[in-house]
Structures are given as structure tokens and as C-alpha cells.
Amino acid sequence: MKKLVYLEKDLEELFTDLHASGLWKDGKEISDAISYESPDKILKTYRKLKGQPNFDLQAFYNEYFLKLAPNDSNYQSDTSKPIENHIEKLWTVLQRTPEVEDFYSTRIPLPHPYIVPGGRFNEIYYWDSYFTMLGLAESGKVEMIEHMVDNFSWMLNEIGFIPNGNRTYYLGRSQPPFFSLMVDLLAKIKGLETLENYAGALEKEYSFWMEGANQLHQTKRAHKRTLWLGEGEILNRYFDNISSPRAEMYQDDIALIEKKGAEGQTTLLNIRAACESGWDFSSRWCKVPNDLGTIRTTELIPVDLNCLLYHLELMISKANKLKGDEPRAASFESKANARQAAILKYCWNETTQCFSDFDWINSECTASINAAMVYPLYFKIATKAQAEACAKTLETALLADGGLLTTNIASGQQWDAPNGWAPLQWMAIQGLRNYGLNELANTIKTRWVALNKKVFQNTGKLMEKYNVADTSLLSGGGEYPVQDGFGWTNGVLLKLLSE
């Protein structure tokens, strides 16, 4: 049976020495390596050998660790076939099954098969999976959707929350809470009793995000992911329960902490919180748009997160209604209504005429214009007038030749211009359609699909993200090279093509 490795705890200075060596361009490769020897035995051998003359760290690593080759490493695409054929083939390539081989790894074994994004991402990812499921539904792969929902439900029961991904180094943070949308998707395919089956898991998800909410008051305004606002409203932020440098980007975080001095630990928490947001990284989180060192994620109430929790509250209400628990159903409906009112109160930005994150420290909306503004449209929280104003802002500030920009700031970070991402295109298209703003929705769809097809014809790949400003170039920015595969791009594209 596979044994779990907790990197800094089990490998101690060997782990930090590997990262500090600079021998690996991508620190995640170190953190994802497997071994057939126990960590304590490897560490003991390392301590014995490292002081010897001509000790070779790379050779030592190669002897004791190996990289699990992803299923897609030898996959060859055929651009002469329709793009839909490519995606259908990739479902098998990107599938992972429960592991039975006996080795040591940071990857947490899951009870059911699942789809990974691809490339360096060789584990399940939380919010990615919902958009992947959109495509799986179009492919008729309902059993796989159910397997993935069951995996997330298992994590809620066994771990207490859904981590960023099924790695031990992700056990401090989650990702945007799309579990209720996954359950909703499955219930629409299999029937409402499905919603009742996952009622307990939905409530565990809610408990994680709302931990400490009942302890908040005017003098204690924040606890982990919950925040108390001026008139007693409770909204949420992104956070991370672990305060050490990220295992997958260890040396980058060490360098940033050293650069920031006394403020380094706060900066690290904000870095980790941005990772929980899925937008890692973006000018959206920074006081100075082009300076990641000014990141302040925990000072912001993200509009998208609170819209997702609004949906979670509604789904818990619906599940309890099906179970016949009317008082509990009414309680969660009331929570959803209160959250909707708070989103409209705090996250509508009159200046930019769109929805924004709210800076709870300074009691003001942020100036960032970004694609998260579409979430209140997707969940039908916005008024008709607000939706129309958002559409104008989207069109003037974010619409580009290949779809929607993530923000209108080119900071060099991957969740900024010139990049566009599949999940945000989908949320925007559906959100605009909810208010009859079909012309702009169709423009975004047409441009995004055309760009996906163009890059596929040129490269044989579907990418994690795209340069929507200059469709002749691939995307860039961020902590790692452009990845292909790619789970959520496949899912959204197949869904759009099937319409």
C-alpha cells in the first residue's frame, strides 16, 4: 500500500537542500517524486554521505527518487481529426486510477478514478474538476463524474475539507468551492435524490469555510476564512492554515521572505491565500499592480468566493428540503439571502461599474477590473442594471481578439493580461446569457473557440491558458511554463462545441 510523505517533516534538511541547490527548474518535480525506500532511511543515508568529498546531490537524488511519468508523456495528437476526437481520446490519457503499488509519495490516494489537468499537474485539482466535468457530461461519462464527486466527498469526510489537490503539501488550503456545482451537475443528470445523498458532504464543506464565524464581533473581525463586517454581516476570504514556504515552490518563497524582511511572513500568508483562490498570481491581489511583493489577498473579500458560497447555501437548503427538514432548509435559505444582500452592498463598485473585491481593512472596493465580476451574473445575484453595466465594462476593458482577458493589467503574472482562462470564459458566457446579453456572450464564445482551434491546429495541443490579446502567440507569465492537456480547457471547449 502506498505510504504518504510529508516533505519537510519526513525529509527535513534533505528537502530544503534539494530546493536550494538550483538543480531543478521546477520545484514541484522534487515534491512529487516517489521513492521505494522509506524517508527516514533516505535521510539517514543522506546525513552519512553529504559531508564526503565529491558528494553529488543530483546523483543521490537519482538513486533514491524517481519521477512517475504521466500518462500523457508519449501521447501524439492528430490535428487532421476534429478537435472533439482529440478531447475524447484525452479523457483516457488524463485518467488516473487508485494506486496499488507499494511506494512512498506525497500524492494522497483516492478511492475512485479521476481526471487530472495534465502536464506538471499529475493529481486531481479541486476547481479545475468542475469545468472538466462539463466536458465529461457531454461525452456521456457520467460514471467518471460520479467517481470524482465521490472522491471529493471522501476528502470532506476523511480530511475535513477538499484540499487544493490530493497532495500532502496541499493540506493547508482548499480552492474555489465548486463542490456544490459538481453535485448540482450530477443531480441534473441522475435526479434530485443525488442531492440528498451528498447533503452531509455539502454541510462539511460549509463548516470548513465558515469555521469561527460564530466567534466574530466588532473587536474580533477575522478568523481564518470568515470576516465580520460593519453591520454584522459575515463574508469570506481566502486563507491557508499552513504558514511555511510552499513545498512545491519552496525556494521562490524563501527568496521572497528574505527580500521582505519582517513583513515576509505576512507576505507568505497572502501568497498561500492567493493559491487557494486559484488565481496564483494576479494584480487583483496587489496594492501595486505590478509588484507581487505588495500582495494582500487576506485583506480582500473576493466577489467570486462569496458567490460560490451563496450557491452552496442554496444547495444545502434544497437538500434539506428534500430530506423533509424544513427549518434547516429555511435557515440556509436565509443565510443565502443575507449573503446576496451583502455581496450587492459591499462588492458593487459604482466607480468602475462592475463587481469588485472589497478591501475590508480600508472599507472600499478595489480598483482592479477583472473577470471575477461575472460571478454575480452567473449565480443571478446581480440586478438587471448591474448586469448590463458589467457587460459594458467587460466589452470595453476585457474583451480581446481571443476572448476575455483575466484583468486589464499586464503585470507578468499568469492571471493577468494578456492571458485568458477557460473557466472565466464559461462563467462569463453563462452569466451574460442569464440576463439576455446574448450578443456579447456569443462574441466571447466565438472568439474563444476559434483561438482554441487555432492553437490546436498549430501545436496539436489544448493549453492551460491562452494569450487572448495576441492570438498569434502562446500565453506566458507565472511560476512555471505553459502546460498542455488540459482538463478544464477540454471540458469547456467540448461543452461550447456541443451547443
N, C-alpha and C positions, 0 to 999 in steps of 0.2 A: 504494500500500500504506500502511496506517495506520502512523504513526510514534509511538513511545512518548514520553511526557513524564514526567520525574522532577521533581516540582514545585519543591522547594527548590533542587535543583541547576540546573535549567534556567531557572526564573523568578526565582530569588534574591529581592531585596527587593520585587519586584512581588507575589510570592506572599504575603509577610508583610504588606505594606501593604494588600492586599485584605482579608485576615482582620482586621487591626487596625482597619479602617475602621468596622466595625459595620454596614455597609450590607446585609449578608446575614444572615438569621436562622439559616440552616443552612450551616455552613462546607463541608459536603460538596458543595454546589452549585458552589462555587468550584473545588474539587478535581476535580470530574467534568466540568467544562466542556470543550468541544472548540474547536479553532482550525484555520483553514485557512492561517494564517501560522506560520512556524517560531518557537519560543520565543525564540531569540536575536534575531530581527528585532523581535519584540514588545517584548522587554526593552530593546533599543537605542532604540526609539521612545519607550518609557515614560521612560527616563532623559533623553531630549531634551525631552519635553513637561512632565514633572511639576513643574518649577520655574516654569513660566509662570503669570502671573496668571490667575485663574478656571479653572485646570485642574480638570476634572470627572472624578473617578476612575470613577464609575458609567458615564458616557458612554464613557470609554476602554474599559472592560470590555465594554460592549455592542457596541462597534465591532469588537473583536478576538476575543471569545469568544462562544460560543453554547451553549445547553443542548440536549442531544439529548432530544427529547420521548419519554418511554417509551410503548410500545405501548398501555398501559392508560389513558393520559390521557383518552381520549374514550370509554372503554368504559361502556356503560349496562347494568346488570343488570336482570333481570326477576324480581321476587320472586313472581310468580304461578306460576312454573315451579318444579319440585322443585330443591332445593339441589344435587343431583347434576348437573343440567343446567348450572347456573351454573359448577361446577367444571370440567366437561368443556369448556365454552367458554373458560374461563380458561387452559387449557393452551396454546392457540394465542396468546392475548393476552400471556402471560408468556414465550413462547418468543423466544429471540434466536438469530440465525444469524451465521456468520462474516462479518465486515465486509469489504467490498471497496473502500469509498470512501476517497479519499486525504485524511486529516486527522490532526491531532495530538491525542493523548488519553492519559489515564492508564490507560485500560482495556486490559488485555493481551488481544490477540486469541487466541481459542481455535479449534482446527481443526474442531470439530463443534458442532452446535446444542446449546442448553441452556435450562433454565428458570430465570428469576430469581425472587426472592421477590415483588417488586412495590414500588410506591411509590418512595421515595428509593433503594431498593436495586435498581439497574439493572445488576447484574453477578452472576455466579454466586457463591454463598456455600457454603463447604465443608460445615459440618454441617447447614445447612438442607436441602441437596440430598438427603440420605438420606431424610428424612421426606417430602420432595416425591416421591421415588421410590416410596414406599409407595403413594401415590395413583396414580402413573403406571402401576404394575403392575396395579392394579385397573381402570384404563382400557384395559389391553392395549397400552400404549405402550412395549413392550419396546425398540424401536429407540431411543427417546429415552433410556431408562435406559442403554443401551449407549453412546450418544453421550456422556452425561455422565460415565460411568465412564472412557471413553476420554480425555475432557478432563482428568480428574484424573490419569490415568496419564501423559498428555502433560506435565502440570505437574511430576510427580515426575521424569520423565526430563529435561526441559528446565531446570527451575528448581532441582530437588533436593529439593523438598518441595511440599506443597499449601498455598498461601497462604490466609489468611482469605477473600480474594476475588480475582478477577482484575483487580486494580488495582496499579499500580507502588507506591503508598503502603502496600500490604499486604505488601511483600516482606520484612518482618522477623518476621512471625508467621504461625502457622497457626491452626487452630481444633480443637475436639474431634475426634480421629482416627476418623471414621466410615467411612473408605475400605474397611476390611476388611468392614464390614457391607454396604456397597454391592456389593462383589464377591460376597459370600455371597448376597445377594438375587438378583443376576443369575445366579449359578450354580444356584440353586434353580429358576430359570425355564428356563435354557438347557442345564443339565447340568454335571457336575463338571469337564469339560475347561476350562470357563471359568476356574475357579480356577487351574488350571495356567497358563493364558495370562497371568494377572496376577501370577504368583509373583514376578517381578522387581520389579514396581512395589510390591508389598506389602513386600518387603525394603528398598526405598529409603525407604518411609515409616518403617519401623522404625529405619533408620540415622539419619534426621533426629531422631527423638525420643530416641534413645539416644546421640547424639553425646557423646563424652567419658566415657562410663560406665566404660570400662576404665582411666581415669586416676584414678578416685576412690579415696580411702582415708580413714583416720581424721582426718588433718590437712587433707585437701582434700575436703570433703564435698559440694560442689556444683559442677556445671558446666552452664551453660545449663539444659536441661530435666531433667537427671539429678541424683539425690541419693543419697548413701551414708548408710545408717542403722546403728544401733548394732552389729549383729552381721553386717555386711557385705551386708545386703540393698540392692538398688538399686530405688528407686521414682522416680516422675517428678512434675514440677511444670509449671505454665505459665510462659512466659517470652516475651521479644521480643528479637530481635537488633538492633533499632534503638533508639537512646536519645533521639532528638529528639522534640519535640512531635508528636502525631499530625496528619497533613496534613488529615484530614477534620474534626478538632475542634481546630484549631491554637490559636485564641485562648483557648479554655477551658483548654487545657493550660498556656499561657503564664501565665494568671492564677493557676492552681493552684501552679505552680512559684514564682512571685513571692511568693505567700502563705506557702509552706512554707520559703522561705529556703534554708539549707544542706541541708535534707533534701529539697528539691524534686526532685532527680534520681532519688533512690530512689523517691519517690512516683510519679514519671512511669513508671519501670520497672514498678511494681506496677499502675498504670493500664493500661499496654500489655499486661501479662501477663493481666489480667482480661479484656481484649478477646480474647485468644487463647482464653480459657475459654468464650467465648460468653455468659457471664453478666456483661455490662457494663451496669450495675454492680449490686452486691448487698451487703447487710450481711454476707453469708457471708465476704467477703474482709476485713472491717474489724475492728480491735481494739475500736473503739467503734462499735456497730451503726449509729448514726445519723450518723456522721461519716466521709464518704468520704476525708477527709484522713488517716485512720488506716489506709488500705488497705495490706495486707501479703500480697498474692497469692503472691509468690515464697517466702514463709516457710511456705507450706502445701502439703501433699501432698494433692491433690484425689482423693477416692474415685472419682469418675466417670471422670476421665482414666485412672487406673490400671486400672479395669475394662475400658475400651476397649482399652488396650494389652495386657491379658490376652487379649482376643478376637483381636487382631492376631497375637499369638504363636501362638495355636492355629491360626489360618488359615494362617500361614506353615508351621507343622508339617504341616498337612493337604496343602498344595500340594506340599511336598517329598516327602511320602509318595506322592502321585500321580505325581510325577516319578521315583520309584524311589530317591530319596536318603534312605535310612532313617536314617543317622547324623545328617543335618541335621534331619530330622523329629523325631528323638528329642531333639536339643539344644533345639529350640524348644518342644517339649512340656515339657521340664524347666524352661525359663525361665518358661513359663506357670504351672506348678505352684508354682514359687518365688514368683512374683508373687501368686498366690492366697493362699498362706500369709502373705505379708507384709501383704496387704490385711486379712486377718482379724486379724492380730496388731496392726496399728497403727491401723486405721480403724474398729474396732468400739468404740463408746462405751457403756460399762456404765451411766454416769450417765443418759444420755438414752435408752438402749435403742434405738439406731439407729446406722447407719453415719454417720461424720463425716469431715471432712478432718482430717489430722494436722499439727499445728504441730511441724515438725522442729527448730525453734530451741529451744523450751521442752519438747519431748518430751511432748506431751499432745494429746488430741483437742480440737477446738474445740467451743464450746458451741452453735454455730449448728445449729438444726433446720431442715433444708431438703430439697427433693425429690430432691437428688442421692443420698439414701440408697437410692433404688430401684435404682440400677445394679447392686449386687451380687446383687439378686434377678433382674434382667433377664438377667444372664450366669450365673446359677445358681452363684454363688460362695458365697452365704450358706448357713449351716446352716438346717435347718427351724425350729429355735427362734429363730434370729436373724430369719428372715423373718416369723415370727409376731409377734415383738416390734416389728419395723419397722412392720408393719401396724397395730398398736395405736397407735404413735406417729403414724403418718400420719393415722389416724382422729381422734385427739384433738387434734393440733396443726395439721394442714394441710388436712383435709377441709373444704370450704366448699360453699355452695349451687350453685356453678357448676363444681366440680371441685377439683383440688388447688391450694392456694397454693404459691408457689415457696419462701417462707420464712414464718415466723410473725411477722416484724418488718416494721412499716410505716415504712420509712426515707425514702420518697420516691424511691428508686431503682427502676428498672423490673423488676429481678429480685428483687423482694421483694413482700410483701403490699401491696395486695390482688390482685396480678396472678397469672395462671396462663398457662402456655405449652403449646402443642400437643405438642412433643417430650417434655416431662416427664410429661404425661398418658399418652402412649403407653408410655413406658418403665415407668411405674408399673403400668398395666393389665396389660401383658405380664409384668412381674416378679411381680406378685401371682398371676397365673394359673399361673406356673411352680411355685408351691408350693400350689396348690389353694385359694388365698384368693380364691375367685371372687365372693363376695358384695360385698366391698369393691371389687374390680376392676370389677364391673358397676355399682356405685353411682357410681364416678368416671366411667365411660364414659357412663352415662345423663345425669348432670348436665352433663358437658362438651358432649355432643352437643346437649342441649336449649339450652344457652347459645349455642352457635354458631348454631343455627337461629333463636333469638330475635333475636339481633343482626342476622342476615341479613334477617329479616322487617322489622325496624325501619329498617335502613340500606341494605340491598342489598349489603352488604359482608361479606367474611370478613377478620378482623383478624389482625395480627401477634401480639397478646396480648389477654387479656380480664381484666376485673375479675370474679373468681370469688367475691368476698366479697359484693358488692352487684350482683346481676345486672341491676339497672335502670340501671347506669352503665357507660360505656366505661372502658377502662383508662387509666392515666396514669403519670407518673413517667418519668425518664430524660432523655437529652440531646436528644431530638427528638420531634415529635408522633407520635401513633399512626398506624401505617402500615396500609394495606389492600392486598389482593391475594389471599391471601398464601400463598406457596408451601407452607410446612410445615403451616399450618393446613388448607389444601386437601387435602394428602396424607393427614394423619392422619384428618381427618373422613371422607374418602371410604373409607379403609380400615375405619374403625369402622362406617360405614353399610353396608358390603358384607358384614359378618359375618352 
